């Protein structure tokens, strides 16, 4: 095992479940909401099925014990994870319960840390955790134990969360898939690379799954598993202490059940980090307050929502049921007071068939910058696919990488110009989760291209939210809500307004 070859800062700047019985589902009777950005009452659901914001209200008002929540969650994991296989390193039950007891003691003493205090979390196994193995599903890092926490992990701990362990990822956020299964259909993929994060939240094994996204690795799995997956503006959450894939396109972010949950997570983790020189110069985010502005019968009044014209790149979705669900969603958003405006994106530059012509060289060049030493010293510990990606980057002329970045900048300016006339854009997800063993039925038309990597290349915020279920596959359907860089709260506000009058995000699989 070799330690990481080079740090982001250097390059940029110069389990057992012992002792917990698998009891029946523990439920919580609805209780009046405590003062918070979000109002309303909590339904009668198993504790592990609560959304983050719901659990936060109940924990703060001392109507829900973090210990009870942890115990119910451990029982849930014992019951379903042998099938779902979200975890690669479930922390010992004694350790998890000790953290829950500490959270409870603090709250009783009046030291409430905020809306994540006592909430359950699973970490994608590329987040560094001090004293805990971080392997990234790669033989390169077998047994690697970091000496420090990733900034995001440190901030999670400061917020008082209860971390349950590490969950599966594709090999170093690309290549070889993890063993995780889609909780809606165990024969289907949860999607990569944040596969364990999506599978675990979808199966109610934890409330927050921390993921990363370089070309769609948060929003793709979220769409496949019926979740809300948020990729914030580039630089909102620090990348320090996270195994990189491609630094200039990597985005940490959450997989959760609702836009409200995502807002609370960014508020706790976002903000400038001196250890990551490309974090935005924002001291503190208050996205939950912006999302909570959704009140009244027309919460989106005054917001202009762009809908791609039929022949636009963003409309080139191969599955008819995704399109039909999206069209229904447009009607819902219109009913909430939004002004709907047809929009044509400049997702393709003249003369280029897709963004892959510059996305691929950038990703290859940046993964090679990180892994060149390991390629020279231990290539046998890379899968063939991952090794090929590193080799491709090393063989790439520096001029090609620089030209790709120049084209990216030109493309980005044109692409983001659509927000000159609209506040947000919405569009259908590209496809439905496929069968792990193949054998998927033919689609009526090809996809026009990735509907996720464009938001990584542009650095703009994008959130995937569920829009229903397909009749043919009985699998989740999804759409994205995106805004210009820095307008994260606006994207989440539109997503939350939709979720406030629909129930798609409340669905849970029968496991």
C-alpha positions in Angstrom: 0.0 0.0 0.0 1.3 3.4 -1.0 0.1 6.7 0.4 -1.5 9.2 -2.0 1.0 10.4 -4.5 0.3 14.1 -4.3 -2.1 16.3 -2.4 -4.6 18.6 -4.0 -3.1 21.6 -2.2 0.4 20.8 -3.5 -0.8 20.4 -7.1 -3.1 23.5 -7.1 -1.1 25.8 -5.0 2.6 25.1 -6.0 -18.3 -4.6 11.7 -19.8 -6.1 13.1 -23.2 -5.1 14.6 -22.6 -6.7 18.0 -25.1 -6.3 20.7 -28.0 -4.9 18.7 -31.0 -7.1 18.3 -32.9 -6.9 14.9 -36.2 -5.8 16.4 -39.3 -4.8 14.5 -39.5 -1.3 13.0 -39.4 1.4 15.6 -41.9 4.1 14.9 -42.3 7.6 16.1 -45.7 9.3 16.7 -46.1 12.6 15.0 -45.1 15.5 17.2 -45.5 19.3 16.8 -42.6 20.9 14.9 -39.9 22.7 16.9 -38.8 26.1 15.8 -36.6 25.6 12.7 -36.4 26.9 9.1 -39.0 24.3 8.2 -42.5 23.9 9.6 -45.0 21.1 9.6 -45.5 17.8 11.4 -43.7 14.5 11.2 -45.6 11.5 9.9 -45.7 8.1 11.7 -42.8 6.3 10.0 -39.9 4.1 11.2 -37.2 6.2 12.7 -34.7 5.3 10.0 -37.2 6.5 7.4 -37.3 10.1 8.6 -35.8 12.9 6.5 -32.9 14.8 8.0 -34.9 17.9 8.7 -37.6 15.9 10.4 -35.2 14.1 12.7 -33.5 17.4 13.5 -36.7 19.0 14.7 -37.4 16.0 17.0 -33.9 15.7 18.3 -33.7 19.4 19.1 -37.0 19.3 21.0 -35.8 16.1 22.8 -38.7 14.1 21.4 -36.2 11.8 19.7 -33.2 10.2 21.3 -30.1 9.9 19.1 -29.5 6.6 20.9 -32.9 5.3 19.9 -32.3 6.4 16.3 -28.9 4.7 16.2 -30.3 1.5 17.7 -33.2 1.4 15.2 -30.7 2.1 12.3 -28.3 -0.7 13.4 -31.3 -3.1 13.5 -32.2 -1.9 10.0 -28.7 -2.4 8.7 -28.6 -5.9 10.2 -31.9 -6.7 8.4 -31.2 -5.3 4.9 -27.5 -4.8 4.3 -26.7 -8.4 3.5 -28.9 -7.9 0.5 -28.1 -4.3 -0.4 -24.3 -4.4 0.4 -23.9 -0.7 0.9 -21.2 -0.9 3.5 -17.6 -1.9 3.0 -16.6 -1.0 6.6 -19.4 -0.9 9.1 -18.0 0.6 12.3 -18.5 -1.5 15.5 -21.9 -1.1 17.1 -20.3 -0.1 20.4 -18.5 2.8 18.7 -21.6 3.9 16.9 -23.7 3.8 20.1 -21.0 5.6 22.1 -21.2 8.5 19.6 -25.0 8.5 19.8 -24.8 8.6 23.7 -22.4 11.5 23.5 -24.7 13.4 21.2 -27.6 12.8 23.6 -25.5 13.9 26.6 -24.5 17.1 24.9 -28.1 17.9 23.9 -29.3 17.3 27.5 -26.6 19.7 28.7 -27.9 22.3 26.3 -25.1 22.0 23.9 -27.1 21.5 20.7 -24.7 21.7 17.8 -27.3 22.2 15.0 -29.6 20.3 12.8 -27.2 17.5 12.0 -26.6 16.6 15.7 -27.3 12.9 16.2 -28.2 12.3 12.5 -26.9 9.1 10.8 -24.3 9.3 8.1 -22.5 6.9 5.7 -19.2 8.0 4.0 -18.1 7.1 0.5 -14.9 5.3 1.0 -12.8 8.0 -0.6 -13.3 10.4 2.3 -10.2 10.3 4.6 -11.1 9.3 8.2 -8.4 9.6 10.9 -7.5 6.2 12.3 -10.0 4.5 10.0 -9.2 2.5 6.9 -9.9 4.4 3.6 -9.3 2.2 0.6 -11.4 3.6 -2.3 -12.2 0.1 -3.6 -8.6 -0.1 -4.9 -5.7 -2.4 -4.2 -3.5 0.6 -4.3 -4.7 1.6 -0.9 -5.5 -1.7 0.8 -5.1 -1.0 4.6 -4.5 2.7 4.1 -5.2 4.5 7.4 -5.2 8.3 7.1 -3.6 10.4 9.8 -6.3 13.2 9.5 -9.9 13.6 8.6 -11.0 15.2 5.3 -12.3 18.7 5.9 -15.9 17.5 5.1 -15.5 14.7 7.7 -14.1 17.1 10.3 -17.1 19.4 9.8 -19.5 16.5 10.0 -18.0 15.6 13.3 -18.2 19.2 14.5 -21.9 19.2 13.6 -22.4 16.2 15.9 -23.4 13.5 13.4 -23.1 9.8 14.1 -21.0 8.1 11.4 -21.9 4.5 10.8 -18.9 3.7 8.5 -17.6 3.6 5.0 -19.8 2.7 2.0 -19.0 1.3 -1.4 -17.6 3.3 -4.4 -16.4 2.5 -7.8 -12.6 2.1 -7.9 -11.3 5.5 -6.8 -14.6 7.0 -8.1 -14.4 5.4 -11.5 -13.8 2.0 -13.1 -14.6 -1.2 -11.2 -18.0 -1.0 -9.6 -18.7 -1.7 -5.9 -20.9 -4.6 -4.8 -23.8 -2.4 -3.8 -27.3 -3.3 -5.2 -30.2 -1.0 -6.0 -32.7 -1.3 -3.1 -35.6 -1.0 -5.5 -34.5 -4.0 -7.5 -31.5 -5.9 -6.2 -30.7 -7.1 -9.7 -30.2 -3.5 -10.8 -27.3 -1.1 -10.3 -27.5 1.8 -7.9 -25.2 3.6 -10.3 -21.7 4.9 -9.8 -19.5 6.0 -8.4 -21.3 6.9 -5.2 -23.1 3.5 -5.3 -22.9 2.6 -1.6 -24.1 6.1 -0.6 -27.1 5.9 -2.8 -27.9 2.3 -1.9 -27.6 2.9 1.8 -29.8 6.0 1.9 -32.3 4.3 -0.5 -32.5 1.3 1.9 -32.8 3.6 5.0 -29.4 2.5 6.4 -28.4 6.1 7.1 -30.0 9.5 6.4 -27.1 11.2 4.7 -24.8 9.5 2.2 -21.8 11.6 1.4 -20.8 11.2 -2.2 -18.6 12.9 -4.8 -19.4 13.9 -8.4 -17.0 14.3 -11.3 -19.4 13.6 -14.2 -22.6 12.5 -12.5 -21.6 10.3 -9.6 -24.1 11.9 -7.1 -27.0 12.7 -9.4 -26.9 9.4 -11.4 -27.1 7.1 -8.4 -29.7 9.4 -6.8 -31.9 9.1 -9.9 -31.5 5.4 -10.0 -32.4 5.0 -6.3 -35.3 7.5 -6.0 -33.3 10.0 -4.0 -32.3 13.7 -3.9 -28.7 14.1 -5.0 -27.1 17.5 -4.8 -23.9 18.7 -6.6 -23.4 22.2 -5.3 -21.4 25.0 -7.0 -17.8 24.0 -7.5 -15.8 24.9 -4.5 -18.7 25.0 -2.1 -17.5 22.0 0.0 -13.8 21.4 0.4 -12.1 18.6 -1.5 -9.2 18.4 1.0 -8.8 14.8 2.2 -10.8 13.2 -0.5 -9.2 10.9 -3.1 -9.4 12.8 -6.4 -10.5 11.7 -9.8 -10.3 15.0 -11.6 -9.7 18.0 -9.4 -11.2 20.7 -11.6 -14.5 18.8 -11.9 -14.7 16.9 -8.5 -17.6 18.1 -6.3 -18.4 16.6 -2.9 -22.1 16.5 -2.0 -25.0 14.6 -0.3 -27.4 11.9 -1.3 -30.5 12.4 0.9 -34.2 12.2 0.7 -35.1 15.8 0.2 -33.9 19.2 -0.9 -34.4 20.4 2.6 -31.9 17.8 3.8 -29.4 18.8 1.2 -29.6 22.5 2.3 -28.9 21.6 5.9 -25.9 19.5 4.9 -24.3 22.3 2.8 -24.9 24.8 5.5 -22.9 22.6 7.9 -20.1 21.6 5.5 -19.8 24.4 3.1 -17.4 27.4 3.4 -13.9 28.4 2.7 -11.1 26.0 3.6 -7.5 27.2 3.6 -6.5 23.6 2.9 -8.3 23.7 -0.4 -7.3 26.9 -2.3 -10.2 26.5 -4.7 -13.0 26.7 -2.2 -15.3 29.7 -2.7 -14.6 32.7 -0.5 -17.8 32.2 1.5 -17.6 32.0 5.3 -20.9 30.4 5.9 -23.9 29.2 3.8 -27.5 29.7 4.8 -29.3 27.6 2.1 -31.9 26.3 4.6 -33.1 29.8 5.2 -33.4 30.4 1.4 -35.2 27.1 0.9 -37.6 27.8 3.8 -38.9 30.9 1.9 -41.3 28.4 0.2 -44.5 29.5 1.9 -48.0 30.2 0.6 -49.9 28.7 -2.3 -47.5 30.1 -5.0 -44.1 29.7 -3.5 -42.3 30.0 -6.9 -44.0 33.2 -8.0 -41.5 35.5 -9.7 -39.1 32.6 -10.5 -38.5 32.0 -14.2 -38.0 28.3 -14.9 -36.5 27.2 -18.2 -37.7 24.1 -20.0 -35.7 22.8 -22.9 -37.3 23.0 -26.3 -38.1 19.6 -27.9 -35.0 19.3 -30.1 -32.6 20.6 -27.5 -29.7 18.5 -26.2 -31.2 18.5 -22.7 -34.4 17.0 -24.2 -32.6 14.0 -25.8 -33.8 11.4 -23.2 -34.1 7.8 -24.5 -36.9 6.7 -22.1 -40.5 7.7 -22.8 -41.5 7.3 -19.2 -38.8 9.7 -18.0 -40.1 12.2 -20.5 -43.8 11.7 -19.5 -42.9 12.1 -15.8 -41.0 15.3 -16.5 -43.8 16.8 -18.4 -46.1 16.2 -15.4 -43.4 17.8 -13.2 -43.4 20.9 -15.4 -47.1 21.2 -14.8 -46.6 21.0 -11.1 -43.9 23.7 -11.1 -46.1 25.9 -13.2 -49.0 25.5 -10.7 -46.6 26.7 -7.9 -46.4 30.1 -9.6 -43.3 29.8 -11.6 -43.1 31.3 -15.1 -42.2 28.6 -17.6 -40.0 29.7 -20.5 -38.8 27.5 -23.4 -35.0 27.5 -23.5 -32.3 26.3 -25.9 -29.1 25.4 -24.2 -25.7 25.7 -25.9 -24.6 22.3 -24.7 -22.8 21.6 -28.0 -20.2 23.8 -29.5 -20.2 24.1 -33.3 -18.1 21.4 -34.8 -18.2 19.2 -31.7 -20.5 16.2 -31.4 -20.4 16.2 -27.5 -18.7 17.7 -24.5 -16.7 14.4 -24.2 -14.2 15.8 -26.7 -12.9 18.1 -24.0 -14.3 16.4 -20.8 -12.3 13.2 -21.4 -8.9 14.8 -21.9 -9.3 16.9 -18.8 -10.4 13.9 -16.7 -7.6 11.7 -18.1 -4.9 14.4 -17.6 -5.9 15.1 -14.0 -6.2 11.4 -12.9 -2.7 10.8 -14.4 -1.3 13.8 -12.5 -2.4 12.1 -9.3 -1.5 8.5 -10.1 1.6 8.7 -12.3 3.9 7.5 -9.5 1.7 4.5 -8.6 1.5 3.6 -12.3 5.3 3.4 -12.4 5.7 1.5 -9.1 2.6 -0.8 -8.7 0.5 -1.0 -11.9 -0.6 -4.5 -10.9 -2.7 -2.9 -8.1 -4.8 -1.0 -10.6 -7.7 -2.7 -12.5 -7.1 -2.8 -16.2 -9.8 -0.2 -16.8 -8.3 2.2 -14.2 -4.8 1.7 -15.4 -5.9 2.4 -19.0 -7.3 5.7 -17.9 -4.1 6.7 -16.1 -2.0 5.7 -19.1 -4.2 7.7 -21.4 -3.7 10.7 -19.3 0.1 10.3 -19.2 0.2 9.9 -23.0 -1.8 13.0 -23.5 0.3 16.0 -24.6 0.2 18.9 -22.3 -0.9 21.1 -25.1 -4.0 18.9 -25.6 -4.9 19.2 -21.9 -4.5 23.0 -22.0 -6.5 23.3 -25.2 -9.3 21.2 -23.7 -9.4 23.6 -20.7 -9.5 26.5 -23.1 -12.4 25.0 -25.0 -14.1 24.2 -21.7 -14.0 27.9 -20.8 -15.4 29.0 -24.1 -18.1 26.3 -23.9 -18.9 27.2 -20.3 -19.5 30.9 -21.1 -21.9 30.0 -23.9 -23.7 27.3 -21.9 -24.3 29.4 -18.8 -25.6 32.3 -20.9 -29.0 30.5 -20.9 -29.3 31.9 -17.3 -29.4 35.4 -18.7 -33.1 34.9 -19.3 -34.1 32.3 -16.7 -33.4 31.6 -13.0 -33.2 27.8 -13.2 -33.5 25.1 -15.8 -35.2 21.8 -15.3 -34.8 18.7 -17.5 -35.5 14.9 -17.4 -32.9 12.4 -16.2 -31.3 10.5 -19.0 -32.3 6.9 -18.2 -33.5 4.3 -15.7 -31.3 2.1 -13.6 -30.1 -0.9 -15.7 -29.8 -4.6 -14.8 -26.5 -5.6 -13.5 -26.3 -8.6 -15.8 -27.4 -6.6 -18.8 -30.5 -7.7 -20.8 -32.1 -4.3 -20.7 -34.9 -3.8 -23.3 -34.1 -1.7 -26.3 -35.0 2.0 -26.0 -37.0 3.9 -28.6 -34.1 6.3 -29.4 -30.5 7.0 -28.4 -29.6 9.5 -25.7 -28.2 12.9 -27.0 -25.4 12.5 -24.4 -24.7 12.8 -20.7 -27.1 15.2 -18.9 -24.9 15.3 -15.8 -21.3 16.0 -16.8 -22.3 19.3 -18.3 -23.0 20.6 -14.8 -19.6 19.4 -13.6 -17.8 21.1 -16.5 -19.7 24.3 -15.8 -19.3 24.1 -12.0 -23.0 25.1 -11.7 -25.3 23.6 -9.0 -27.6 20.8 -10.0 -29.9 18.6 -7.9 -31.6 15.4 -9.0 -35.0 14.8 -7.5 -37.5 11.9 -8.0 -40.5 12.3 -10.3 -42.3 9.0 -9.9 -41.9 5.4 -11.0 -41.8 3.7 -14.4 -44.6 1.2 -15.1 -42.4 -1.1 -17.2 -39.4 -1.4 -14.8 -41.1 -0.3 -11.6 -38.0 1.8 -11.0 -37.5 5.5 -9.9 -37.7 8.3 -12.4 -35.9 11.6 -12.0 -35.2 15.1 -13.2 -32.6 17.7 -12.5 -33.0 21.3 -11.4 -29.9 23.5 -12.1 -29.0 27.2 -11.7 -26.0 29.4 -12.4 -22.9 29.1 -10.2 -23.7 30.5 -6.7 -27.4 30.1 -7.0 -27.5 26.9 -5.1 -30.3 28.0 -2.8 -32.5 28.9 -5.8 -32.1 25.4 -7.3 -32.9 23.8 -4.0 -35.8 26.2 -3.4 -37.5 25.0 -6.7 -36.8 21.4 -5.8 -38.2 21.8 -2.4 -41.4 23.5 -3.7 -41.9 20.5 -6.0 -41.4 18.1 -3.1 -43.7 20.0 -0.8 -46.7 19.1 -3.0 -45.6 15.7 -4.3 -44.7 12.5 -2.5 -42.2 10.8 -4.8 -39.3 11.5 -2.4 -41.2 9.8 0.4 -41.4 6.4 -1.2 -39.3 3.7 0.4 -38.5 0.2 -1.1 -39.9 -2.9 0.3 -36.9 -4.9 1.5 
